[in-house]
């Protein structure tokens, strides 16, 4: 550990300047926009923009959809990757092929894969074919609320691998002797998973949970690829609202909506952080 | 964990193997389709969107006749896809170059120096990492405009040089490096720069590789930035924002385009795969 303050500056300064100019200053600079009316005089209007945006039906639709999609995507990503990493950890070192193929989609460009995705979910496509073979009826996947299904699956397909890898790293750090001891005591697979595995990886699980939400909030990408700037109602996210307001040069509404969103994001992560602290203290 | 034997192990292997095939299938299908002739592909794509209850799409997987016409079209006859592809390559490389200069240095500063405000700075970086892009979008547009960068490639590239996620990732790895690693060099009177270049960077190879691959994936899939910073310049758009419109036109060469788009990401993945796995395993991600 170096203590001379002068020495750190050459390493820190380039990054620090960039972070201040492109991240920190804009964050505070935007506050001004959310509190003024955007007219020629640019008068101070207090919280008027906030109440206007909050009551805007498109904002409400976007917020509702973003919350619903995040609450579908993030928990399923969190649980599915946990289960997969448990299975994968059980069959190591044989799982090399699976480990490689589960991470690959994370690096793939979504829009290139989307053509195949739309083929699979076509009314006459393989997914519906499989459903009818199993005795069900065809579903109109590419319209209305059903369109969420392909979007969520594309999201899971893409993000699963990264979470599995993070979990797996934590699982492999658990000493084998703990399990041997538990097995001697007669604890089965389920018992071991909950009494040893889960408590040992609480910090990692917390990280994966946060990453799941951060990525779920960015589902706009997938939505944009499927639906463009104005997707059908069930897919209209908060980011669609903000981008479209930006297109109309309504900077006040963009920043105001962005701060409401940021406030909610930070409140959620603050709550998660609090819960994680509690959980860890409870376990120790 | 205790190794399992016999039938349960087999079942898990089969299950995971099946899942792996499903995960890889979109890419395999894209490659196979890219070797169909354009007329064959156009005819096949027209069978989509039919609501006739009695009919299914053809279970078409392998080209009727292998043809390189799609590739001829996108690489030689028509340069629309190729131009966008080269835009994407340019963005990915310049972003990566700038990040290589700025980010590991800052991570080193945060991990191995003691200075006032260090923890506060790190906390700010974590907060910024969680922040959605749109929060800083409008003020950024104004900053970039006043610098004369808006509607130029630099509007996309320069802010990405300071992406907080990679600072966080690399810092977490460097914090875990033992102090003994640098002590001997310090005794010999090596300066911080030489310690950074000769010791810290080489031993950080896995996380640097992982970060490079993840950053490439992000640049290769840019959407929000080009949509807001390049509104008047369709010629500078990367493949990521334009590919869908091209694919929607049923040109017959969309699968060769998709293959071209996928291949660099695939090579990057194969090249950095071990780095990603070991980099993440060795990083204190808590």
Interface residues (C-beta under 8 A of the other chain):
Chain A: X1 X2 X3 X5 X7 X8 X10 X11 X12 X14 X15 X16 X18 X19 X21 X22 X23 X24 X25 X26 X27 X29 X30 X33 X84 X87 X88 X89 X90 X91 X94 X95 X97 X98 X99 X100 X101 X102 X103 X104 X105 X106 X107 X108 X109 X110 X111 X112 X113 X114 X115 X116 X117 X118 X119 X122 X123 X124 X125 X126 X129 X138 X157 X160 X161 X165 X166 X168 X169 X170 X171 X172 X173 X174 X176 X179 X180 X183 X203 X204 X206 X207 X210 X214 X217 X218 X220 X221 X224 X225 X228 X238 X239 X242 X243 X246 X247 X251 X254 X255 X257 X258 X259 X261 X262 X265 X266 X269
Chain B: X1 X2 X4 X9 X12 X13 X15 X16 X17 X19 X20 X23 X24 X25 X26 X27 X29 X30 X47 X48 X49 X50 X51 X52 X53 X55 X56 X57 X59 X101 X102 X103 X105 X106 X108 X109 X110 X112 X113 X114 X115 X116 X121 X124 X125 X127 X128 X129 X130 X131 X132 X133 X134 X135 X136 X137 X138 X139 X140 X142 X143 X158 X159 X161 X162 X164 X167 X179 X192 X193 X196 X213 X214 X216 X217 X220 X221 X223 X224 X227 X228 X231 X239 X240 X243 X244 X247 X254 X255 X257 X258 X261 X262 X265 X266 X268 X269 X273 X276 X277 X280 X281 X283 X285 X286
